[in-house]
Amino acid sequence: MHLHTLLLLNYKNFDSATFEFDQKFNCLVGNNGKGKTNILDSIYHLSFGKSYFNPISLQNIRHGEDYFMIEGGFVREEKTENIVVGMRRGQKKTLRRNGKIYDKFSEHIGFLPLVIVSPSDRDLIVEGSEARRKFIDSVISQSDKGYLAHLVQYHRFLEQRNALLKYFAANQTFDAKTLEVYDLNLDRLGAEIYLKRKEFIERFISIFSDQYKAVSQTEEGIGLNYESDLNDGNLAGMLKTNLQKDRMLQYTSVGIHKDDLNFSIEGFPIKKFGSQGQQKTFLIALKLAQFHFIAEKSGIAPILLLDDIFDKLDDNRVSQLVSLVNQDVFGQIFISDTHADRTQEIVNQTGKSFKMIGL
């Protein structure tokens, strides 16, 4: 699978731009502020129906304009696929495949598998559990439609249960039977999601361990530990036990929406005890493991976006990373960098085809 053409209209800093790409390496080079990351984000947008860096859709429209549009021409399993995502002020965003509008964006997830490696990935280490849950969900959802459907349903029932708890508090009333309807659905869906997440971690950790060793060239002990309320029992029982607490807080305090993924190195939290180099290596290995997991499940090599990562790594790790992504299992790769000479020297070493795009 690869992207051969990209058209941007009023997207972020671009008024109108068209690009043609190589099937292997595509290098976006230029000074900061020229739009290298925005091009990568537009490709991400075509895959997920949203921006990786700014989830507020209106803010992706170029200043002073009324709409934006991104159009991509792909080849997937020897078939041409035209994907268009666009939004006009005051209207809903639309996503089209070969001219047909998706009823739900979730129907598109996984059709164009993609992995991005970016400096903003540091949020996975330094931010709260929501960032790490989103990472888990993003990886699983690209190869499991049922998981994504259960996840959407779970959060819908969660929002409704929380709204009901607020209603009870505001009106000084309580209806156990009505609340039980939401509890039963959260228990059913939560159990499905928990099992999928647990199975994912069990497979993912071995892939991740291999990738960390390959990038770091060390035998450092690294760990991924899945934390969930459901490790200790079923959700239905926990919802009953925590009912009074939930009524006081006016939200649901237990469930898979509280899950977390703990990152460690040599048995210690990498957030506190990992060096900057170890943290960068950890994150890159995490994303490469994501790539291999999705490729294994879908049978398609995801597009790989490498955003401004050469500035963050020493020469040895850069060489090792390029060696890894030059393997045949990897397909199309996009690289953004501020140094054209450095990037060209790096891709020259691969012996593969490439295209330099100056901005």
C-alpha positions as CSV (number, residue, x, y, z in Angstrom):
1,M,0.0,0.0,0.0
2,H,1.2,3.5,-0.8
3,L,0.1,7.1,-1.2
4,H,1.0,8.4,-4.7
5,T,-0.6,11.9,-4.8
6,L,-1.7,14.4,-2.2
7,L,-3.8,17.5,-2.7
8,L,-4.2,20.1,0.1
9,L,-6.7,23.1,-0.1
10,N,-6.8,25.6,2.8
11,Y,-5.3,23.1,5.2
12,K,-3.4,24.7,8.0
13,N,-0.6,26.9,6.4
14,F,-1.3,25.6,2.8
15,D,-3.6,27.5,0.5
16,S,-3.2,25.0,-2.5
17,A,-0.5,22.4,-2.9
18,T,-0.1,19.1,-4.8
19,F,2.5,16.5,-4.1
20,E,3.6,13.3,-5.8
21,F,5.4,10.6,-3.8
22,D,7.9,7.8,-4.2
23,Q,6.7,4.3,-3.2
24,K,9.5,3.9,-0.6
25,F,11.2,7.0,1.0
26,N,9.8,10.5,0.8
27,C,11.8,13.2,2.5
28,L,10.2,16.5,3.4
29,V,13.0,19.0,4.1
30,G,13.0,22.7,5.0
31,N,13.2,25.2,7.8
32,N,10.8,25.1,10.7
33,G,7.4,26.6,10.0
34,K,7.3,25.6,6.3
35,G,4.6,22.9,6.8
36,K,6.6,19.6,6.9
37,T,4.7,18.3,9.9
38,N,1.4,19.6,8.4
39,I,1.9,17.4,5.4
40,L,2.5,14.4,7.6
41,D,-0.6,15.3,9.6
42,S,-2.7,15.5,6.4
43,I,-1.7,12.0,5.6
44,Y,-2.6,10.9,9.1
45,H,-5.9,12.7,8.6
46,L,-6.7,10.6,5.5
47,S,-6.1,7.4,7.5
48,F,-8.0,8.3,10.7
49,G,-10.4,11.1,9.7
50,K,-8.8,13.5,12.2
51,S,-5.6,15.4,12.9
52,Y,-2.9,13.8,15.1
53,F,-1.8,17.1,16.5
54,N,-5.0,19.2,16.7
55,P,-8.3,17.4,17.3
56,I,-10.3,20.6,16.9
57,S,-11.3,20.4,13.3
58,L,-12.1,24.1,12.7
59,Q,-8.6,25.0,13.7
60,N,-7.2,23.0,10.8
61,I,-8.8,25.4,8.3
62,R,-6.4,28.0,7.0
63,H,-6.9,31.4,8.6
64,G,-9.4,33.5,6.7
65,E,-10.9,30.6,4.7
66,D,-14.2,28.8,5.0
67,Y,-13.1,25.2,4.4
68,F,-10.3,22.8,4.1
69,M,-9.9,19.7,1.9
70,I,-7.4,16.9,1.8
71,E,-7.4,14.4,-1.1
72,G,-5.2,11.4,-1.4
73,G,-4.7,8.9,-4.1
74,F,-3.6,5.5,-2.8
75,V,-2.8,2.1,-4.2
76,R,-4.0,-0.7,-1.8
77,E,-3.8,-4.3,-2.8
78,E,-3.3,-3.3,-6.4
79,K,-6.5,-1.2,-6.4
80,T,-6.7,2.6,-6.7
81,E,-8.4,4.3,-3.8
82,N,-9.4,8.0,-3.6
83,I,-9.8,9.3,-0.1
84,V,-11.1,12.8,0.6
85,V,-11.7,14.5,3.9
86,G,-13.0,18.0,4.2
87,M,-14.9,20.5,6.4
88,R,-16.7,23.7,5.8
89,R,-17.4,26.1,8.7
90,G,-20.8,25.5,10.2
91,Q,-21.0,22.0,8.7
92,K,-19.9,18.5,9.8
93,K,-16.6,17.1,8.5
94,T,-17.0,14.5,5.8
95,L,-14.9,11.6,4.8
96,R,-15.3,10.0,1.3
97,R,-13.8,6.8,-0.2
98,N,-14.1,6.8,-4.0
99,G,-16.8,9.4,-3.9
100,K,-19.0,7.6,-1.3
101,I,-19.4,9.4,2.1
102,Y,-18.9,7.2,5.2
103,D,-21.8,7.2,7.5
104,K,-19.4,6.7,10.4
105,F,-15.7,7.6,10.5
106,S,-15.1,4.5,12.5
107,E,-15.9,2.4,9.4
108,H,-12.7,3.8,7.8
109,I,-10.3,3.1,10.6
110,G,-7.9,0.4,9.7
111,F,-8.5,0.6,5.9
112,L,-5.3,2.6,5.5
113,P,-3.1,1.4,8.4
114,L,-0.6,4.0,9.5
115,V,1.9,4.7,12.3
116,I,3.4,8.0,13.2
117,V,6.5,8.7,15.2
118,S,6.7,12.3,16.5
119,P,8.2,14.4,19.3
120,S,4.7,14.8,20.7
121,D,4.8,11.0,21.5
122,R,6.5,12.0,24.7
123,D,3.0,12.6,26.1
124,L,2.8,8.8,26.4
125,I,5.4,9.0,29.1
126,V,4.8,12.3,30.8
127,E,1.0,12.7,30.6
128,G,-1.8,10.9,32.3
129,S,-3.4,7.5,31.6
130,E,-5.7,8.8,28.9
131,A,-2.8,9.2,26.5
132,R,-1.7,5.6,27.0
133,R,-5.3,4.2,26.7
134,K,-5.7,6.1,23.4
135,F,-2.5,4.4,22.2
136,I,-3.7,0.9,23.1
137,D,-7.1,1.7,21.5
138,S,-5.5,3.1,18.3
139,V,-3.4,0.0,17.8
140,I,-6.1,-2.5,18.4
141,S,-8.8,-0.6,16.4
142,Q,-6.8,-0.6,13.2
143,S,-7.2,-4.4,13.0
144,D,-10.3,-5.1,15.0
145,K,-13.6,-3.4,14.0
146,G,-15.5,-5.2,16.7
147,Y,-13.2,-3.7,19.4
148,L,-13.8,-0.2,18.1
149,A,-17.6,-0.7,18.0
150,H,-17.6,-1.9,21.6
151,L,-15.4,1.0,22.7
152,V,-17.7,3.5,21.1
153,Q,-20.8,1.9,22.8
154,Y,-19.0,1.7,26.2
155,H,-18.2,5.4,26.2
156,R,-21.8,6.2,25.1
157,F,-23.2,4.3,28.1
158,L,-20.6,5.8,30.4
159,E,-21.6,9.3,29.4
160,Q,-25.2,8.5,30.0
161,R,-24.5,6.9,33.4
162,N,-22.5,10.0,34.4
163,A,-25.3,12.3,33.2
164,L,-27.8,10.2,35.3
165,L,-25.6,10.5,38.4
166,K,-25.5,14.3,37.9
167,Y,-29.3,14.4,37.5
168,F,-29.8,12.4,40.7
169,A,-27.6,14.8,42.6
170,A,-29.2,17.9,41.1
171,N,-32.8,16.7,41.8
172,Q,-32.1,14.9,45.0
173,T,-33.6,11.7,43.7
174,F,-32.4,8.2,42.8
175,D,-33.7,5.3,40.6
176,A,-31.7,2.1,41.1
177,K,-33.5,0.2,38.2
178,T,-32.7,2.9,35.7
179,L,-29.0,2.9,36.8
180,E,-28.9,-0.9,36.6
181,V,-29.5,-0.7,32.8
182,Y,-26.3,1.2,32.3
183,D,-24.4,-0.9,34.8
184,L,-25.3,-4.1,32.9
185,N,-24.2,-2.7,29.6
186,L,-21.0,-1.3,31.0
187,D,-20.2,-4.7,32.5
188,R,-20.9,-6.5,29.3
189,L,-18.9,-4.2,27.1
190,G,-16.2,-3.6,29.6
191,A,-15.5,-7.3,29.9
192,E,-15.0,-7.6,26.1
193,I,-12.7,-4.6,25.9
194,Y,-10.7,-5.7,28.9
195,L,-10.1,-9.2,27.4
196,K,-9.0,-7.6,24.0
197,R,-6.6,-5.2,25.8
198,K,-5.2,-8.0,27.9
199,E,-4.6,-10.2,24.8
200,F,-3.1,-7.3,23.0
201,I,-0.5,-6.6,25.8
202,E,0.5,-10.2,26.0
203,R,1.4,-10.3,22.3
204,F,2.6,-6.7,22.1
205,I,5.2,-6.9,24.9
206,S,7.3,-9.5,23.1
207,I,7.3,-7.5,19.9
208,F,8.2,-4.3,21.8
209,S,11.0,-6.0,23.7
210,D,12.6,-7.2,20.4
211,Q,12.3,-3.7,18.9
212,Y,13.8,-2.0,22.0
213,K,16.8,-4.3,21.9
214,A,17.2,-3.7,18.2
215,V,17.1,0.1,18.5
216,S,19.1,0.5,21.7
217,Q,21.6,-2.4,21.1
218,T,21.4,-3.1,24.8
219,E,19.9,-5.8,27.1
220,E,18.2,-3.3,29.4
221,G,15.1,-4.7,31.1
222,I,12.0,-2.9,29.9
223,G,8.4,-3.5,30.9
224,L,4.8,-2.8,30.0
225,N,2.4,-3.5,32.7
226,Y,-1.4,-3.4,32.1
227,E,-3.3,-2.0,35.0
228,S,-7.1,-2.4,35.1
229,D,-9.8,-2.4,37.7
230,L,-11.0,-5.6,36.1
231,N,-7.8,-7.4,37.1
232,D,-9.5,-7.7,40.5
233,G,-13.0,-8.8,39.5
234,N,-16.0,-8.1,37.4
235,L,-17.2,-4.6,36.7
236,A,-20.8,-5.2,37.8
237,G,-19.7,-6.0,41.3
238,M,-17.4,-3.0,41.5
239,L,-20.1,-0.6,40.3
240,K,-22.4,-1.8,43.1
241,T,-19.6,-1.5,45.7
242,N,-18.7,2.0,44.6
243,L,-22.2,3.3,44.1
244,Q,-22.2,5.7,47.1
245,K,-18.9,7.0,46.0
246,D,-20.1,7.5,42.5
247,R,-23.2,9.3,43.7
248,M,-21.1,11.7,45.7
249,L,-18.6,12.3,42.9
250,Q,-21.3,12.4,40.2
251,Y,-19.3,10.2,37.8
252,T,-18.3,6.6,37.4
253,S,-15.1,6.0,39.3
254,V,-14.3,2.4,38.2
255,G,-14.1,0.7,34.8
256,I,-12.0,0.2,31.8
257,H,-12.0,3.9,31.2
258,K,-9.5,4.1,34.1
259,D,-7.1,1.5,32.6
260,D,-3.4,2.4,32.3
261,L,-0.2,1.0,30.9
262,N,2.9,1.4,33.1
263,F,6.3,1.9,31.4
264,S,9.4,0.7,33.2
265,I,13.1,0.2,32.7
266,E,15.1,-2.1,34.9
267,G,12.0,-2.3,37.2
268,F,11.6,1.5,37.7
269,P,9.2,3.9,36.1
270,I,10.8,5.3,33.0
271,K,9.1,8.7,33.6
272,K,11.2,9.2,36.7
273,F,14.3,7.1,36.2
274,G,14.8,6.9,32.4
275,S,17.3,9.2,30.8
276,Q,16.2,11.3,27.8
277,G,18.0,8.9,25.5
278,Q,16.3,5.9,27.1
279,Q,12.9,7.6,26.9
280,K,13.3,8.4,23.2
281,T,14.5,4.9,22.4
282,F,11.5,3.5,24.4
283,L,9.0,5.6,22.4
284,I,10.5,4.7,19.0
285,A,10.5,1.0,19.9
286,L,6.9,1.4,21.1
287,K,5.9,2.8,17.7
288,L,7.9,0.2,15.7
289,A,6.2,-2.5,17.7
290,Q,2.9,-0.9,16.8
291,F,3.9,-1.1,13.2
292,H,4.8,-4.8,13.4
293,F,1.7,-5.7,15.4
294,I,-0.6,-4.0,12.8
295,A,1.2,-5.5,9.9
296,E,0.9,-8.9,11.5
297,K,-2.8,-8.6,12.1
298,S,-3.8,-6.9,8.9
299,G,-1.4,-8.4,6.4
300,I,-0.6,-4.9,5.1
301,A,2.5,-2.8,5.8
302,P,1.3,0.5,7.4
303,I,2.5,3.8,6.0
304,L,5.2,5.0,8.4
305,L,5.6,8.8,9.3
306,L,8.8,9.9,10.9
307,D,8.4,13.4,12.1
308,D,11.5,15.4,13.1
309,I,13.1,12.4,14.9
310,F,16.7,12.6,13.6
311,D,17.3,15.8,15.7
312,K,16.3,13.8,18.8
313,L,18.7,10.8,18.4
314,D,22.5,10.3,18.4
315,D,24.2,9.1,15.2
316,N,24.3,5.5,16.4
317,R,20.6,5.3,17.0
318,V,19.8,7.1,13.8
319,S,21.8,4.5,11.8
320,Q,20.2,1.7,13.7
321,L,16.7,3.1,13.1
322,V,17.3,3.6,9.4
323,S,18.6,0.0,9.2
324,L,15.5,-1.3,10.9
325,V,13.0,0.6,8.7
326,N,14.9,-0.4,5.6
327,Q,13.8,-4.0,6.0
328,D,11.5,-5.5,3.4
329,V,8.6,-5.7,5.9
330,F,8.4,-1.8,5.8
331,G,6.5,-0.2,3.0
332,Q,6.2,3.5,2.3
333,I,8.0,5.9,4.6
334,F,7.8,9.7,5.1
335,I,10.6,11.6,6.8
336,S,10.6,15.3,7.9
337,D,13.8,17.0,8.7
338,T,15.3,20.5,8.7
339,H,18.7,19.3,7.2
340,A,18.4,18.2,3.6
341,D,22.0,17.1,3.3
342,R,21.7,14.9,6.4
343,T,18.5,13.3,5.3
344,Q,19.8,12.6,1.8
345,E,22.9,11.0,3.2
346,I,20.8,8.8,5.4
347,V,18.4,7.6,2.7
348,N,21.3,7.2,0.3
349,Q,22.7,4.5,2.6
350,T,19.5,2.4,2.2
351,G,20.0,1.7,-1.4
352,K,16.2,2.2,-1.9
353,S,14.3,4.7,-4.1
354,F,13.6,8.0,-2.5
355,K,12.3,11.5,-3.3
356,M,13.4,14.8,-1.8
357,I,10.7,17.4,-1.4
358,G,11.9,20.9,-0.4
359,L,9.6,23.3,1.3
